[in-house]
Amino acid sequence: MSKKHAKSAAASGSRARAWHDPDDAPEITDAMLDRATIVKGGKVIQRGRPPLGDNAKQPVTVRLDADIVASYRALGRGWQTQMNADLRRARKLKKAG
């Protein structure tokens, strides 16, 4: 005897149906992915790069002492932005913009 799929309260009145077995899941289409909202750790992740505008930062390759890089990386997320701000202050440059 096969189990019937019960509609969830949220899906009632729509074409969606509850599923329990991953093999029974609906196929994910490109249209579904285009409408998807990505959430990681309760925070919405924006897809794509923000507009760069006229004052886009430029990627560079620079050789720095290991202890300098380690001290900035120890700051955690945003360490490159902090390094940029410190260089700006050291050169006495005003923020572009």
N, C-alpha and C positions, 0 to 999 in steps of 0.2 A: 504494500500500500504506500503511495507517495504522499509526502507532506504537502499541504497547501500553503502558499505563501500569503501571510496575512499582511495587509496594508498597515503601515504605521500611522499614527495619528497625524503626523506632519505630511504624510503622502496621501492621505485620504482625499479623494476628489481629483487626484492627478493620475497621470499614467504610470508614475513610479511605483515600484513594488519593493517590499523589504526582501533582502536576500541575506543568507547566512553562510553559504558556501562560496569561497572565492571563485570556484569554477563556474558558479551560477551568476557571477557579477556581470552587469552590462558592459559591453565593449566601450572603452573610452575613445571618443572621437576628437578630431582636431577642434571642432566647434565647441565641445565641452571644455577643452583645455583653454580655448580663447576666452571663455567666460569665467574660468576658475579664479578664485582668490586664494593666494598662497599665504598660510599663516604658520609662523614658526615661533614657538614659545609664547603664544598668545598675542603676537605682534604681526600685523599684516606686512608682508614683504612686497614691495613694489617691484614689478617686473620691468626690466629694461633700464637703460642708463638715463639719468636725468639730462635735460638739455644742457649743453656745455656753454653756449653763448660766446660772447667775444672774449671773455677772460678765462678761457679754459686752461686748466693746469696742464703742464707738459711733462710727459714721462722723461726721466733722465737716468743715466747710469753714473753713479758716483761711488768712489771707494772711500769708505770710512773705517776708522778703527773699530775693532770688534766690541770693545767696551762701550763705545758711543751707541752703536746699534742696539746692543743688549739693554742699555739703560732706557732707550726709547721704547723698545718692544715690551719692556717690563711695565710700561704705562698701560698696556692693553689696547683695546679697540681705539682707533683714532690716533695712534702714535705718529703716523706720517703727517697728519694735520698739525699736531703739536710741534713736530720738527720744522714744518713750514713756517709756523708762527714764530718759533725761536729764531730761525734764520732771518725772517723779516725784521724782528726787533734788533738783532745783531747788526744788520745792514742799515738800520734806521729808515726803513721803507714804509710808506703808508700803504694801507690795503688798497689794492686795485679795485675799481669797481664802480 
